[in-house]
Amino acid sequence: MMYVQRAAERFRGGDPAAGIETWHAFSFSGFYDPDNVRFGPLAACNEERLAGGAGFEEHLHRDVEIVTWVVEGELTHEDSAGHVETIRPGDVQRLGAGSGVRHVERNAGSAPLRFVQMWLTPSEFDGEPAYEVVRGIADNTPYALARAEAVLHVRRLRGAERTALPDAPWLYVHVVRGVVRLGGEVLREGDAARVLDAQGLTAEAIGSAELLAWEMHAEPHFG
């Protein structure tokens, strides 16, 4: 079963007056829809746009795995564990909040910044905080998120190129840029597909496209 959420159907958040524009795929912050809280372990998929100099002040996270994909510009990350990094297009950043970590995210430059940030709930809580950046991840190189029993797949397609998507109990496909055909649906930039019990799916680019696909195998256990 596949459900498509169009970019225009996302909840608009952020603080435009402060240079922060956000489009939420799931219930988030002051917006709550009981029928749209999570998909498997995926609890957030936020499209963020930060103007030059804008950003999120220091704030606390715990028991969440935060994976960030920069589309354009540069993201500056600082956290309470002493990590200071600049994340660029093609890099995968992961912050495993575990028992608790504070961080700051901002656009330290003058050019616009656009990124996709995805939050997954781990299978076990209260772990050690962890942080890493994979620079320039190659196509078809899976990035495993063991704490959430999930794998991120990056796909960059050219022309009418096709790519097989992983089989999984929960498969989430987000179109970063371009247009693709998936399961009889045409998905454009910012659109996403949620597929239950995915098997044998193929994505086909219409022109060129960039996709983020989450292969997920377990829901979080609460309590």
C-alpha positions, 0 to 999 in steps of 0.5 A: 500500500502506498500513500503519496504526500504532496509538497503542498500538503505539508504543514508550514512552520518555522519563523519566516520573520527570523529567516526560517521556513519549514515544511513538516511531513508529520505532526511537529511542534504546535501542529498535531494530527493524530493520523499523521504522527509517524511512519515506522520509526520515522517521526519527522521529515522537515524541509528547512530553508535558512536565510544567511545568518539565520538559525536555531538557537541551542536546544536539547534533544534526547532519544532521537536519531537526527539525520541531515541532508544538505541540498544547497548552501552550508549548515554549521553544527555545534553541540554540547559534546564539542563537535563543530562541523560544516555540512555541505551537499552530499554529506550525511550528518547523524546526531544520536541524541541518546540520553541527551545532547544540546546543539545549535544549527545555523547558516553562518554564511550569506547564501541561502541554505536548504536542507532535509532533516529526518528524525527517527525514534530508536528501538532502545532509549537512554543510550550514549550520545553519538555524532558522525559525518559521512563526507560525499556519500556515493550513490547506492552506498547505504547508510545504516542507522542501527539504533533505529533498525533503518537504512538510508539510501541516496539515489541520484538518477539521470535521464530516464534512469531507473533504480530498484528500491529496497524491500522493507516493511516501511519504505519512505521515499522523499524527492529532493529534486527533479521528477520520478515515477514510482508505482504509477505515481509521478512525484515532484520535488518535495513530494514523498511516498510512504509504502507499507510492505514494499516489494519490487518497487522501481523509481524512474527519473523523468529527466534527472532526480535525487531521492532519499529512501528510508528502508525501515524494519521495526517500529519503536517500543515505548514504555 
